[in-house]
Amino acid sequence: MSDYVNNTESVGEQVRLDHQAGLVIDAIGHLPHPLRGKPFQTILDLGCGSGRWALDMAYQYPDAEIVGVDISSTLITYARAQAKTMNRDNVKFLLFDAFEGHLSELGKRSYDLVNLVRSV
């Protein structure tokens, strides 16, 4: 454990998290091997950060509905801007505190795939 505090409202931290997401994706891919090539219609990305993973999945699964949620309003604003710039109409980003909120607040539905990657 470290005493490093992630200030997700900081632009520098936003850039660091986006870079880290790219490194993780490069190292392990978007999905574990057993899930690759499977069809998904609904995908939830808990703690989506900059939205990189969700945006990549929106590209790979253009017919799927993808929801990314994060506690940081700065990161959600950034992810929404990225989605608009990339014309990713099948992904939406919501401000949501996964520690305090209830998943039912995201709608009464189930998801085919839920992604959660812890940032350090």
N, CA, C and O atoms as a GROMACS GRO file, in nm:
protein
  480
    1MET      N    1   0.085  -0.117   0.000
    1MET     CA    2   0.000   0.000   0.000
    1MET      C    3   0.089   0.124   0.000
    1MET      O    4   0.194   0.126   0.063
    2SER      N    5   0.045   0.224  -0.071
    2SER     CA    6   0.120   0.350  -0.069
    2SER      C    7   0.030   0.460  -0.016
    2SER      O    8  -0.091   0.441  -0.002
    3ASP      N    9   0.089   0.573   0.011
    3ASP     CA   10   0.009   0.686   0.056
    3ASP      C   11  -0.015   0.784  -0.059
    3ASP      O   12  -0.056   0.898  -0.036
    4TYR      N   13   0.011   0.739  -0.182
    4TYR     CA   14  -0.011   0.822  -0.299
    4TYR      C   15  -0.160   0.844  -0.317
    4TYR      O   16  -0.238   0.748  -0.316
    5VAL      N   17  -0.200   0.968  -0.334
    5VAL     CA   18  -0.342   1.001  -0.349
    5VAL      C   19  -0.370   1.032  -0.495
    5VAL      O   20  -0.306   1.119  -0.554
    6ASN      N   21  -0.465   0.961  -0.553
    6ASN     CA   22  -0.506   0.987  -0.691
    6ASN      C   23  -0.603   1.104  -0.692
    6ASN      O   24  -0.715   1.093  -0.642
    7ASN      N   25  -0.562   1.215  -0.749
    7ASN     CA   26  -0.651   1.329  -0.766
    7ASN      C   27  -0.705   1.324  -0.907
    7ASN      O   28  -0.646   1.380  -1.000
    8THR      N   29  -0.820   1.256  -0.924
    8THR     CA   30  -0.874   1.234  -1.058
    8THR      C   31  -0.925   1.362  -1.123
    8THR      O   32  -0.958   1.361  -1.242
    9GLU      N   33  -0.932   1.471  -1.049
    9GLU     CA   34  -0.974   1.597  -1.109
    9GLU      C   35  -0.855   1.673  -1.168
    9GLU      O   36  -0.874   1.778  -1.230
   10SER      N   37  -0.735   1.624  -1.148
   10SER     CA   38  -0.615   1.686  -1.201
   10SER      C   39  -0.592   1.644  -1.346
   10SER      O   40  -0.602   1.525  -1.378
   11VAL      N   41  -0.560   1.738  -1.432
   11VAL     CA   42  -0.533   1.707  -1.572
   11VAL      C   43  -0.413   1.613  -1.584
   11VAL      O   44  -0.415   1.520  -1.665
   12GLY      N   45  -0.310   1.636  -1.504
   12GLY     CA   46  -0.194   1.548  -1.506
   12GLY      C   47  -0.230   1.405  -1.469
   12GLY      O   48  -0.181   1.310  -1.530
   13GLU      N   49  -0.315   1.390  -1.368
   13GLU     CA   50  -0.360   1.257  -1.327
   13GLU      C   51  -0.446   1.195  -1.435
   13GLU      O   52  -0.439   1.074  -1.458
   14GLN      N   53  -0.527   1.274  -1.501
   14GLN     CA   54  -0.611   1.226  -1.610
   14GLN      C   55  -0.524   1.167  -1.722
   14GLN      O   56  -0.553   1.059  -1.774
   15VAL      N   57  -0.418   1.238  -1.757
   15VAL     CA   58  -0.326   1.191  -1.861
   15VAL      C   59  -0.256   1.063  -1.815
   15VAL      O   60  -0.240   0.970  -1.894
   16ARG      N   61  -0.214   1.059  -1.688
   16ARG     CA   62  -0.147   0.941  -1.634
   16ARG      C   63  -0.239   0.819  -1.638
   16ARG      O   64  -0.197   0.710  -1.678
   17LEU      N   65  -0.363   0.837  -1.598
   17LEU     CA   66  -0.459   0.726  -1.598
   17LEU      C   67  -0.487   0.677  -1.740
   17LEU      O   68  -0.500   0.556  -1.762
   18ASP      N   69  -0.498   0.769  -1.835
   18ASP     CA   70  -0.523   0.730  -1.974
   18ASP      C   71  -0.404   0.651  -2.028
   18ASP      O   72  -0.421   0.550  -2.096
   19HIS      N   73  -0.283   0.698  -1.998
   19HIS     CA   74  -0.163   0.629  -2.041
   19HIS      C   75  -0.156   0.490  -1.977
   19HIS      O   76  -0.123   0.392  -2.045
   20GLN      N   77  -0.186   0.482  -1.849
   20GLN     CA   78  -0.185   0.354  -1.778
   20GLN      C   79  -0.286   0.258  -1.841
   20GLN      O   80  -0.256   0.140  -1.858
   21ALA      N   81  -0.404   0.307  -1.874
   21ALA     CA   82  -0.505   0.222  -1.937
   21ALA      C   83  -0.452   0.164  -2.068
   21ALA      O   84  -0.473   0.047  -2.098
   22GLY      N   85  -0.384   0.247  -2.145
   22GLY     CA   86  -0.325   0.201  -2.271
   22GLY      C   87  -0.221   0.094  -2.249
   22GLY      O   88  -0.214  -0.003  -2.325
   23LEU      N   89  -0.138   0.110  -2.145
   23LEU     CA   90  -0.036   0.010  -2.114
   23LEU      C   91  -0.098  -0.123  -2.074
   23LEU      O   92  -0.051  -0.229  -2.115
   24VAL      N   93  -0.202  -0.117  -1.993
   24VAL     CA   94  -0.270  -0.240  -1.950
   24VAL      C   95  -0.332  -0.311  -2.070
   24VAL      O   96  -0.319  -0.432  -2.085
   25ILE      N   97  -0.398  -0.235  -2.156
   25ILE     CA   98  -0.460  -0.293  -2.276
   25ILE      C   99  -0.354  -0.354  -2.366
   25ILE      O  100  -0.372  -0.464  -2.418
   26ASP      N  101  -0.243  -0.284  -2.384
   26ASP     CA  102  -0.134  -0.337  -2.467
   26ASP      C  103  -0.078  -0.467  -2.409
   26ASP      O  104  -0.041  -0.558  -2.483
   27ALA      N  105  -0.071  -0.474  -2.276
   27ALA     CA  106  -0.010  -0.590  -2.211
   27ALA      C  107  -0.102  -0.712  -2.208
   27ALA      O  108  -0.057  -0.824  -2.234
   28ILE      N  109  -0.229  -0.692  -2.178
   28ILE     CA  110  -0.318  -0.807  -2.159
   28ILE      C  111  -0.434  -0.812  -2.258
   28ILE      O  112  -0.510  -0.910  -2.260
   29GLY      N  113  -0.449  -0.710  -2.339
   29GLY     CA  114  -0.562  -0.708  -2.432
   29GLY      C  115  -0.688  -0.653  -2.366
   29GLY      O  116  -0.688  -0.618  -2.248
   30HIS      N  117  -0.792  -0.646  -2.443
   30HIS     CA  118  -0.918  -0.592  -2.392
   30HIS      C  119  -0.996  -0.695  -2.310
   30HIS      O  120  -1.068  -0.660  -2.216
   31LEU      N  121  -0.979  -0.822  -2.346
   31LEU     CA  122  -1.055  -0.928  -2.280
   31LEU      C  123  -0.965  -1.048  -2.252
   31LEU      O  124  -0.868  -1.070  -2.325
   32PRO      N  125  -0.995  -1.125  -2.147
   32PRO     CA  126  -0.923  -1.251  -2.126
   32PRO      C  127  -0.948  -1.345  -2.244
   32PRO      O  128  -1.052  -1.337  -2.310
   33HIS      N  129  -0.854  -1.433  -2.271
   33HIS     CA  130  -0.864  -1.522  -2.387
   33HIS      C  131  -0.998  -1.596  -2.399
   33HIS      O  132  -1.053  -1.603  -2.509
   34PRO      N  133  -1.055  -1.651  -2.290
   34PRO     CA  134  -1.181  -1.725  -2.305
   34PRO      C  135  -1.299  -1.639  -2.353
   34PRO      O  136  -1.398  -1.692  -2.405
   35LEU      N  137  -1.289  -1.507  -2.336
   35LEU     CA  138  -1.400  -1.419  -2.374
   35LEU      C  139  -1.383  -1.358  -2.513
   35LEU      O  140  -1.478  -1.302  -2.568
   36ARG      N  141  -1.264  -1.368  -2.569
   36ARG     CA  142  -1.239  -1.306  -2.699
   36ARG      C  143  -1.324  -1.371  -2.807
   36ARG      O  144  -1.333  -1.494  -2.816
   37GLY      N  145  -1.387  -1.287  -2.888
   37GLY     CA  146  -1.471  -1.335  -2.997
   37GLY      C  147  -1.614  -1.367  -2.958
   37GLY      O  148  -1.696  -1.399  -3.043
   38LYS      N  149  -1.645  -1.358  -2.830
   38LYS     CA  150  -1.783  -1.383  -2.784
   38LYS      C  151  -1.870  -1.262  -2.818
   38LYS      O  152  -1.823  -1.149  -2.817
   39PRO      N  153  -1.998  -1.286  -2.847
   39PRO     CA  154  -2.088  -1.174  -2.875
   39PRO      C  155  -2.136  -1.109  -2.744
   39PRO      O  156  -2.175  -1.178  -2.650
   40PHE      N  157  -2.134  -0.978  -2.740
   40PHE     CA  158  -2.185  -0.904  -2.624
   40PHE      C  159  -2.282  -0.798  -2.675
   40PHE      O  160  -2.254  -0.729  -2.773
   41GLN      N  161  -2.395  -0.785  -2.608
   41GLN     CA  162  -2.494  -0.683  -2.644
   41GLN      C  163  -2.492  -0.567  -2.546
   41GLN      O  164  -2.519  -0.453  -2.584
   42THR      N  165  -2.460  -0.596  -2.420
   42THR     CA  166  -2.456  -0.491  -2.316
   42THR      C  167  -2.328  -0.507  -2.235
   42THR      O  168  -2.297  -0.615  -2.186
   43ILE      N  169  -2.255  -0.396  -2.222
   43ILE     CA  170  -2.127  -0.398  -2.153
   43ILE      C  171  -2.123  -0.283  -2.054
   43ILE      O  172  -2.159  -0.170  -2.087
   44LEU      N  173  -2.079  -0.311  -1.932
   44LEU     CA  174  -2.064  -0.210  -1.828
   44LEU      C  175  -1.918  -0.200  -1.790
   44LEU      O  176  -1.853  -0.302  -1.763
   45ASP      N  177  -1.865  -0.078  -1.787
   45ASP     CA  178  -1.727  -0.054  -1.746
   45ASP      C  179  -1.730   0.027  -1.616
   45ASP      O  180  -1.751   0.149  -1.618
   46LEU      N  181  -1.710  -0.042  -1.503
   46LEU     CA  182  -1.711   0.024  -1.372
   46LEU      C  183  -1.575   0.088  -1.347
   46LEU      O  184  -1.472   0.022  -1.357
   47GLY      N  185  -1.576   0.216  -1.314
   47GLY     CA  186  -1.450   0.288  -1.294
   47GLY      C  187  -1.380   0.308  -1.427
   47GLY      O  188  -1.262   0.277  -1.442
   48CYS      N  189  -1.454   0.359  -1.524
   48CYS     CA  190  -1.406   0.368  -1.663
   48CYS      C  191  -1.293   0.468  -1.682
   48CYS      O  192  -1.225   0.464  -1.785
   49GLY      N  193  -1.271   0.556  -1.586
   49GLY     CA  194  -1.164   0.654  -1.599
   49GLY      C  195  -1.180   0.738  -1.724
   49GLY      O  196  -1.284   0.800  -1.745
   50SER      N  197  -1.077   0.741  -1.807
   50SER     CA  198  -1.078   0.824  -1.928
   50SER      C  199  -1.167   0.765  -2.037
   50SER      O  200  -1.190   0.830  -2.139
   51GLY      N  201  -1.216   0.643  -2.017
   51GLY     CA  202  -1.306   0.581  -2.114
   51GLY      C  203  -1.237   0.502  -2.223
   51GLY      O  204  -1.302   0.451  -2.314
   52ARG      N  205  -1.106   0.490  -2.216
   52ARG     CA  206  -1.031   0.425  -2.324
   52ARG      C  207  -1.082   0.284  -2.352
   52ARG      O  208  -1.108   0.250  -2.468
   53TRP      N  209  -1.097   0.201  -2.249
   53TRP     CA  210  -1.141   0.063  -2.268
   53TRP      C  211  -1.281   0.059  -2.328
   53TRP      O  212  -1.306  -0.014  -2.424
   54ALA      N  213  -1.372   0.138  -2.271
   54ALA     CA  214  -1.510   0.140  -2.320
   54ALA      C  215  -1.517   0.189  -2.465
   54ALA      O  216  -1.594   0.135  -2.545
   55LEU      N  217  -1.438   0.289  -2.499
   55LEU     CA  218  -1.436   0.340  -2.636
   55LEU      C  219  -1.381   0.236  -2.733
   55LEU      O  220  -1.433   0.221  -2.844
   56ASP      N  221  -1.278   0.164  -2.693
   56ASP     CA  222  -1.224   0.057  -2.778
   56ASP      C  223  -1.328  -0.053  -2.797
   56ASP      O  224  -1.344  -0.105  -2.907
   57MET      N  225  -1.399  -0.088  -2.690
   57MET     CA  226  -1.502  -0.191  -2.700
   57MET      C  227  -1.618  -0.143  -2.788
   57MET      O  228  -1.679  -0.222  -2.860
   58ALA      N  229  -1.649  -0.014  -2.782
   58ALA     CA  230  -1.755   0.041  -2.867
   58ALA      C  231  -1.719   0.026  -3.014
   58ALA      O  232  -1.806   0.007  -3.098
   59TYR      N  233  -1.591   0.037  -3.043
   59TYR     CA  234  -1.544   0.018  -3.180
   59TYR      C  235  -1.551  -0.130  -3.220
   59TYR      O  236  -1.596  -0.164  -3.329
   60GLN      N  237  -1.505  -0.217  -3.130
   60GLN     CA  238  -1.502  -0.360  -3.159
   60GLN      C  239  -1.641  -0.423  -3.163
   60GLN      O  240  -1.663  -0.522  -3.234
   61TYR      N  241  -1.734  -0.366  -3.087
   61TYR     CA  242  -1.871  -0.418  -3.079
   61TYR      C  243  -1.969  -0.306  -3.115
   61TYR      O  244  -2.036  -0.253  -3.026
   62PRO      N  245  -1.977  -0.269  -3.242
   62PRO     CA  246  -2.060  -0.154  -3.281
   62PRO      C  247  -2.210  -0.173  -3.256
   62PRO      O  248  -2.283  -0.074  -3.251
   63ASP      N  249  -2.256  -0.297  -3.241
   63ASP     CA  250  -2.398  -0.322  -3.216
   63ASP      C  251  -2.430  -0.334  -3.068
   63ASP      O  252  -2.546  -0.349  -3.030
   64ALA      N  253  -2.328  -0.328  -2.984
   64ALA     CA  254  -2.349  -0.340  -2.839
   64ALA      C  255  -2.377  -0.204  -2.778
   64ALA      O  256  -2.336  -0.100  -2.831
   65GLU      N  257  -2.447  -0.206  -2.666
   65GLU     CA  258  -2.467  -0.084  -2.586
   65GLU      C  259  -2.367  -0.088  -2.472
   65GLU      O  260  -2.365  -0.183  -2.394
   66ILE      N  261  -2.284   0.016  -2.463
   66ILE     CA  262  -2.178   0.018  -2.364
   66ILE      C  263  -2.198   0.137  -2.270
   66ILE      O  264  -2.224   0.249  -2.314
   67VAL      N  265  -2.186   0.110  -2.141
   67VAL     CA  266  -2.200   0.214  -2.039
   67VAL      C  267  -2.072   0.217  -1.957
   67VAL      O  268  -2.028   0.116  -1.904
   68GLY      N  269  -2.012   0.335  -1.948
   68GLY     CA  270  -1.895   0.356  -1.863
   68GLY      C  271  -1.933   0.447  -1.748
   68GLY      O  272  -1.998   0.549  -1.769
   69VAL      N  273  -1.894   0.411  -1.628
   69VAL     CA  274  -1.924   0.493  -1.511
   69VAL      C  275  -1.796   0.521  -1.433
   69VAL      O  276  -1.706   0.438  -1.426
   70ASP      N  277  -1.791   0.640  -1.374
   70ASP     CA  278  -1.677   0.678  -1.292
   70ASP      C  279  -1.720   0.783  -1.192
   70ASP      O  280  -1.821   0.850  -1.211
   71ILE      N  281  -1.643   0.797  -1.085
   71ILE     CA  282  -1.672   0.894  -0.979
   71ILE      C  283  -1.622   1.034  -1.015
   71ILE      O  284  -1.665   1.132  -0.955
   72SER      N  285  -1.531   1.043  -1.112
   72SER     CA  286  -1.468   1.170  -1.147
   72SER      C  287  -1.545   1.242  -1.257
   72SER      O  288  -1.557   1.191  -1.369
   73SER      N  289  -1.596   1.360  -1.227
   73SER     CA  290  -1.666   1.438  -1.329
   73SER      C  291  -1.572   1.483  -1.440
   73SER      O  292  -1.613   1.494  -1.555
   74THR      N  293  -1.446   1.508  -1.406
   74THR     CA  294  -1.347   1.547  -1.507
   74THR      C  295  -1.323   1.434  -1.607
   74THR      O  296  -1.320   1.457  -1.728
   75LEU      N  297  -1.307   1.313  -1.556
   75LEU     CA  298  -1.284   1.200  -1.644
   75LEU      C  299  -1.408   1.167  -1.728
   75LEU      O  300  -1.395   1.130  -1.845
   76ILE      N  301  -1.526   1.180  -1.669
   76ILE     CA  302  -1.649   1.155  -1.745
   76ILE      C  303  -1.664   1.258  -1.856
   76ILE      O  304  -1.700   1.223  -1.968
   77THR      N  305  -1.635   1.384  -1.828
   77THR     CA  306  -1.641   1.489  -1.930
   77THR      C  307  -1.543   1.459  -2.043
   77THR      O  308  -1.577   1.473  -2.160
   78TYR      N  309  -1.423   1.417  -2.007
   78TYR     CA  310  -1.321   1.381  -2.106
   78TYR      C  311  -1.368   1.262  -2.191
   78TYR      O  312  -1.356   1.265  -2.314
   79ALA      N  313  -1.420   1.157  -2.127
   79ALA     CA  314  -1.465   1.038  -2.198
   79ALA      C  315  -1.579   1.072  -2.294
   79ALA      O  316  -1.582   1.023  -2.407
   80ARG      N  317  -1.671   1.155  -2.250
   80ARG     CA  318  -1.783   1.196  -2.337
   80ARG      C  319  -1.732   1.273  -2.459
   80ARG      O  320  -1.780   1.253  -2.571
   81ALA      N  321  -1.634   1.360  -2.438
   81ALA     CA  322  -1.576   1.436  -2.549
   81ALA      C  323  -1.507   1.341  -2.647
   81ALA      O  324  -1.518   1.358  -2.769
   82GLN      N  325  -1.435   1.242  -2.594
   82GLN     CA  326  -1.370   1.144  -2.679
   82GLN      C  327  -1.473   1.066  -2.762
   82GLN      O  328  -1.454   1.046  -2.882
   83ALA      N  329  -1.581   1.023  -2.698
   83ALA     CA  330  -1.686   0.948  -2.768
   83ALA      C  331  -1.746   1.031  -2.881
   83ALA      O  332  -1.771   0.980  -2.990
   84LYS      N  333  -1.769   1.159  -2.854
   84LYS     CA  334  -1.825   1.246  -2.956
   84LYS      C  335  -1.728   1.265  -3.072
   84LYS      O  336  -1.767   1.259  -3.188
   85THR      N  337  -1.602   1.288  -3.040
   85THR     CA  338  -1.499   1.307  -3.142
   85THR      C  339  -1.484   1.183  -3.229
   85THR      O  340  -1.463   1.193  -3.350
   86MET      N  341  -1.496   1.064  -3.167
   86MET     CA  342  -1.478   0.937  -3.238
   86MET      C  343  -1.607   0.885  -3.302
   86MET      O  344  -1.607   0.780  -3.365
   87ASN      N  345  -1.716   0.960  -3.284
   87ASN     CA  346  -1.848   0.917  -3.335
   87ASN      C  347  -1.888   0.780  -3.280
   87ASN      O  348  -1.939   0.695  -3.354
   88ARG      N  349  -1.866   0.758  -3.153
   88ARG     CA  350  -1.905   0.634  -3.088
   88ARG      C  351  -2.042   0.655  -3.024
   88ARG      O  352  -2.053   0.691  -2.906
   89ASP      N  353  -2.146   0.633  -3.102
   89ASP     CA  354  -2.283   0.655  -3.056
   89ASP      C  355  -2.335   0.542  -2.967
   89ASP      O  356  -2.440   0.556  -2.904
   90ASN      N  357  -2.264   0.431  -2.961
   90ASN     CA  358  -2.311   0.316  -2.883
   90ASN      C  359  -2.251   0.310  -2.742
   90ASN      O  360  -2.262   0.208  -2.674
   91VAL      N  361  -2.187   0.419  -2.700
   91VAL     CA  362  -2.130   0.423  -2.565
   91VAL      C  363  -2.176   0.550  -2.496
   91VAL      O  364  -2.183   0.657  -2.556
   92LYS      N  365  -2.209   0.536  -2.367
   92LYS     CA  366  -2.242   0.655  -2.287
   92LYS      C  367  -2.165   0.647  -2.157
   92LYS      O  368  -2.132   0.539  -2.108
   93PHE      N  369  -2.137   0.765  -2.102
   93PHE     CA  370  -2.059   0.774  -1.979
   93PHE      C  371  -2.141   0.847  -1.874
   93PHE      O  372  -2.198   0.953  -1.899
   94LEU      N  373  -2.147   0.788  -1.755
   94LEU     CA  374  -2.229   0.841  -1.646
   94LEU      C  375  -2.143   0.863  -1.522
   94LEU      O  376  -2.054   0.784  -1.491
   95LEU      N  377  -2.172   0.971  -1.452
   95LEU     CA  378  -2.109   0.998  -1.323
   95LEU      C  379  -2.175   0.907  -1.221
   95LEU      O  380  -2.297   0.911  -1.202
   96PHE      N  381  -2.095   0.824  -1.154
   96PHE     CA  382  -2.151   0.723  -1.064
   96PHE      C  383  -2.044   0.681  -0.964
   96PHE      O  384  -1.930   0.654  -1.002
   97ASP      N  385  -2.080   0.676  -0.837
   97ASP     CA  386  -1.990   0.631  -0.731
   97ASP      C  387  -2.022   0.485  -0.701
   97ASP      O  388  -2.122   0.455  -0.634
   98ALA      N  389  -1.938   0.394  -0.749
   98ALA     CA  390  -1.964   0.252  -0.733
   98ALA      C  391  -1.955   0.207  -0.587
   98ALA      O  392  -2.010   0.102  -0.552
   99PHE      N  393  -1.887   0.284  -0.502
   99PHE     CA  394  -1.879   0.248  -0.360
   99PHE      C  395  -2.006   0.288  -0.285
   99PHE      O  396  -2.045   0.220  -0.190
  100GLU      N  397  -2.068   0.397  -0.325
  100GLU     CA  398  -2.185   0.449  -0.255
  100GLU      C  399  -2.317   0.418  -0.326
  100GLU      O  400  -2.421   0.401  -0.262
  101GLY      N  401  -2.312   0.410  -0.458
  101GLY     CA  402  -2.434   0.391  -0.536
  101GLY      C  403  -2.475   0.245  -0.544
  101GLY      O  404  -2.404   0.156  -0.498
  102HIS      N  405  -2.590   0.224  -0.602
  102HIS     CA  406  -2.642   0.090  -0.624
  102HIS      C  407  -2.654   0.069  -0.775
  102HIS      O  408  -2.699   0.158  -0.847
  103LEU      N  409  -2.614  -0.047  -0.821
  103LEU     CA  410  -2.616  -0.072  -0.965
  103LEU      C  411  -2.756  -0.056  -1.024
  103LEU      O  412  -2.770  -0.030  -1.143
  104SER      N  413  -2.859  -0.071  -0.941
  104SER     CA  414  -2.995  -0.052  -0.990
  104SER      C  415  -3.018   0.091  -1.041
  104SER      O  416  -3.108   0.116  -1.121
  105GLU      N  417  -2.934   0.185  -0.994
  105GLU     CA  418  -2.944   0.322  -1.042
  105GLU      C  419  -2.904   0.334  -1.189
  105GLU      O  420  -2.938   0.432  -1.255
  106LEU      N  421  -2.833   0.234  -1.240
  106LEU     CA  422  -2.791   0.235  -1.380
  106LEU      C  423  -2.899   0.178  -1.471
  106LEU      O  424  -2.880   0.169  -1.593
  107GLY      N  425  -3.009   0.139  -1.415
  107GLY     CA  426  -3.120   0.084  -1.492
  107GLY      C  427  -3.147  -0.059  -1.452
  107GLY      O  428  -3.058  -0.131  -1.407
  108LYS      N  429  -3.269  -0.098  -1.468
  108LYS     CA  430  -3.307  -0.235  -1.433
  108LYS      C  431  -3.277  -0.325  -1.551
  108LYS      O  432  -3.365  -0.358  -1.631
  109ARG      N  433  -3.152  -0.364  -1.560
  109ARG     CA  434  -3.108  -0.447  -1.671
  109ARG      C  435  -2.990  -0.530  -1.626
  109ARG      O  436  -2.933  -0.509  -1.519
  110SER      N  437  -2.957  -0.623  -1.708
  110SER     CA  438  -2.837  -0.703  -1.683
  110SER      C  439  -2.735  -0.669  -1.791
  110SER      O  440  -2.768  -0.612  -1.895
  111TYR      N  441  -2.612  -0.704  -1.765
  111TYR     CA  442  -2.504  -0.679  -1.860
  111TYR      C  443  -2.438  -0.811  -1.896
  111TYR      O  444  -2.418  -0.897  -1.810
  112ASP      N  445  -2.405  -0.827  -2.024
  112ASP     CA  446  -2.336  -0.947  -2.071
  112ASP      C  447  -2.192  -0.950  -2.022
  112ASP      O  448  -2.134  -1.057  -2.005
  113LEU      N  449  -2.134  -0.833  -2.001
  113LEU     CA  450  -1.994  -0.823  -1.961
  113LEU      C  451  -1.978  -0.703  -1.869
  113LEU      O  452  -2.029  -0.594  -1.898
  114VAL      N  453  -1.908  -0.722  -1.758
  114VAL     CA  454  -1.875  -0.612  -1.666
  114VAL      C  455  -1.723  -0.608  -1.654
  114VAL      O  456  -1.660  -0.709  -1.624
  115ASN      N  457  -1.667  -0.491  -1.677
  115ASN     CA  458  -1.523  -0.470  -1.666
  115ASN      C  459  -1.494  -0.383  -1.544
  115ASN      O  460  -1.559  -0.282  -1.520
  116LEU      N  461  -1.393  -0.426  -1.467
  116LEU     CA  462  -1.347  -0.349  -1.353
  116LEU      C  463  -1.197  -0.368  -1.342
  116LEU      O  464  -1.150  -0.479  -1.316
  117VAL      N  465  -1.122  -0.260  -1.363
  117VAL     CA  466  -0.978  -0.265  -1.350
  117VAL      C  467  -0.940  -0.160  -1.248
  117VAL      O  468  -0.977  -0.043  -1.261
  118ARG      N  469  -0.866  -0.200  -1.147
  118ARG     CA  470  -0.826  -0.108  -1.041
  118ARG      C  471  -0.706  -0.026  -1.085
  118ARG      O  472  -0.606  -0.082  -1.130
  119SER      N  473  -0.715   0.104  -1.072
  119SER     CA  474  -0.601   0.192  -1.102
  119SER      C  475  -0.512   0.202  -0.980
  119SER      O  476  -0.558   0.202  -0.866
  120VAL      N  477  -0.383   0.210  -1.006
  120VAL     CA  478  -0.289   0.225  -0.894
  120VAL      C  479  -0.200   0.345  -0.920
  120VAL      O  480  -0.113   0.375  -0.838
   0.00000   0.00000   0.00000
